[in-house]
């Protein structure tokens, strides 16, 4: 499934990475602990989190994640936006909580 499919189906906000929405999403990982994501997220996953700082971009780049999805209406800070543009990491947003958006993404990817 492409990032654009998730954006369209779930009404996600695109903060950065508009030119990267054709990238594939192979699964998802939900966590707010950077060390947890570094240890267990897989390449191509969309990362669902409430973390908004630039260290999130470093982890996403290290793990070659497809995108970062910020929950509960959180928005990335300016340092994170700048680094995401440089590292080609799309940052998306939703007002939904982690449980709800994770379930919806899981169902879309596995339908």
QUIHU-V611142 format. One record per pair of residues at least 24 apart in sequence whose ideal C-beta (glycine too) atoms are under 8 Angstrom apart, sorted by the first residue. I is the first residue (numbers start at 1). J is the second residue. D is the distance in Angstrom with one decimal. If there is no record, write none. Layout:
# QUIHU-V611142
i-><I,I>
j-><J,J>
d-><D,D>
This chain:
# QUIHU-V611142
i-><1,1,1,3,3,3,3,3,5,6,6,6,6,7,9,9,10,10,10,10,10,10,11,12,12,12,12,13,13,13,14,14,14,14,15,15,15,15,15,15,15,15,16,16,16,16,16,16,16,17,17,17,17,17,17,17,18,20,20,20,20,21,23,23,23,24,25,25,25,25,26,26,27,28,28,28,28,29,30,30,34,37,38,38,41,46,46,48,48,48,48,49,50,50,52,52,52,53,53,53,54,54,54,54,56,57,57,57,57,58,60,60,61,61,65,66,67,67,68,69,69,69,69,70,71,71,71,71,72,72,72>
j-><25,108,109,46,66,67,90,92,108,46,92,105,108,92,104,108,94,96,101,104,105,108,94,69,92,93,94,92,93,94,90,91,92,93,70,75,76,81,84,91,92,93,76,81,84,85,89,90,91,67,84,85,88,89,90,91,90,67,88,89,90,90,66,67,90,66,66,67,105,109,66,109,109,102,105,106,109,65,98,102,59,63,62,63,65,92,105,98,101,102,105,98,74,98,76,77,80,77,79,80,79,80,82,83,80,83,84,87,89,83,87,89,87,89,89,90,91,92,92,93,94,101,105,94,96,97,98,101,96,97,98>
d-><5.2,6.4,5.4,7.5,6.2,5.4,6.0,7.5,7.2,7.1,7.6,6.4,6.6,6.7,8.0,5.8,6.7,8.0,7.1,5.9,7.4,7.7,7.6,7.0,4.5,6.5,5.5,6.4,4.0,7.1,6.9,7.9,5.9,8.0,7.7,6.7,5.5,6.5,7.8,4.3,6.8,5.9,7.4,5.4,4.8,5.6,7.7,6.4,4.9,6.9,6.6,7.7,7.0,6.4,2.8,6.4,7.8,7.8,6.0,8.0,4.9,6.7,5.1,7.2,7.2,6.5,4.7,7.0,7.9,6.7,7.2,7.9,6.5,6.4,5.1,6.6,7.1,7.7,5.3,4.7,5.2,6.7,6.7,6.7,6.2,7.9,6.6,5.8,6.1,5.7,7.4,7.9,5.2,7.5,5.0,5.4,6.1,5.9,7.0,5.8,4.3,4.6,7.9,4.8,6.4,4.3,5.0,5.6,5.5,7.5,7.5,4.9,4.5,6.1,7.2,7.5,7.1,5.7,6.9,7.1,6.5,6.8,7.9,7.3,6.3,5.8,5.2,6.0,7.5,5.8,7.9>
